[in-house]
């Protein structure tokens, strides 16, 4: 009897992956490729056609190797907020605007001046910020290249999940899911529908937006294989960890860092079994990207993994605020830029590497502290994933700062697993309990340094951020 499989498409900020999961929910193989983003001043852009063709190639490789008849379903997870404007034939009209881009800030500033901010927060649970999709859509609508297509009703909007689905189904399916919709800044997370009031305020035509569906749905077919799940990447990682109990949290250390805590209404975590689960989330704009900066711009390391050994050799305390594109939660300051503090003549690359890794841990603590304060729920454990979770120095220091255990699963591709689990539940995976039984832990981290030392370090970080914010 042939083994049955689930395929999970994980479309990220700088790479795309297709993961193959077996009947025991174990990762069998990963197909991946990287792509370049386009940087023009404050604009961070992507070529949606290049991304689609890359995903298509990976998907076809997986189907060819594991055979169409053995693949039971496909799930899709994606970088959220990144917005594509495309024609009804599927061709992109112009470059997509990345979630990292800040060049729509002027639009957000205008909306803030007009007093929209409290209204937006109440309806969507989100801060008014160029990070989310609404200002990107408005920017497209003001673009002279896009305007003729809109006038001819030959222009559609979608986050990357919608665009991939549309192309894979040859234009038959124009859908998104609740988690991606909840990051557009035009979706009412209380009434579970697009907000006509916000669409009118922003002057965004509703007909350009995809229909919103639950995370589990028969979204369409590719080569006869049903696409049965779609979910935003951070929510997918939360589902992949199966971290559903109160007081649990997950942190994904990727290009940015994303912290999710089930419980408080701020964004939709997932819809499963006809039940909507909400989460409180904080987003850090620059995490792993700062280590990449050490490698590519400063060239003090050849591989990101070298940062751990350098940090362990450092003997100095200095601070680096990596605000390359501003600061995310809880500061939401798009104007601040990067700065280093405590530099003396004897500072070396070890100290810079350590300060860079420490900055990731400090930013996570910034967000976690706000979550604990707002929810009044004690933090019991943190589930970790993402590339930087392989850095032992960073994870140990993170545990030191948060004063709680960090749990690193044996499987690292949690984002892909979440979409795969959702696609497979009710199919080859009988229940969530079945999935939990398959989980194994690779390593736990526990606090080692004294509480007083952790507090002193963090107080220094807060002073560094204030100093950086004062220089604009």
Secondary structure, DSSP 8 states (H G I E B T S, - for coil): ----EEEEEEE-SSEEEEEEE-TTS-EEEEEEEE---EEETTEEEE-HHHHHHHHHHHHHHHHHHH-GGGEEEEEEEE-SS-EEEE-TTS-BSS-EE-TT--TTHHHHHHHHHTT-HHHHHHHHS--S-TTSSHHHHHHHHT-HHHHHHHHTT--EEEEHHHHHHHHHTTTS--EEEHHHHTTSSSEETTTTEE-HHHHHHHT--GGGS-EEE-SEEEEEEETTEEEEEEEEHHHHHHHHHT--STTEEEEEESSSEEEEEEEEEEEEEEEETTEEEEEEEEEES-SHHHHHHIIIII-S-SSTTHHHHHHHH-----EEE--TT-B-TTT-BSS---EEES--TT--HHHHHHHHHHHHHHHHHHHHHHHHHHH-----EEEEESGGGG-HHHHHHHHHHHTSEEEEES---HHHHHHHHHHHBTTTB--HHHHHHH--EEEEE---S-HHHHHHHHHHHHHHHHHHHH--
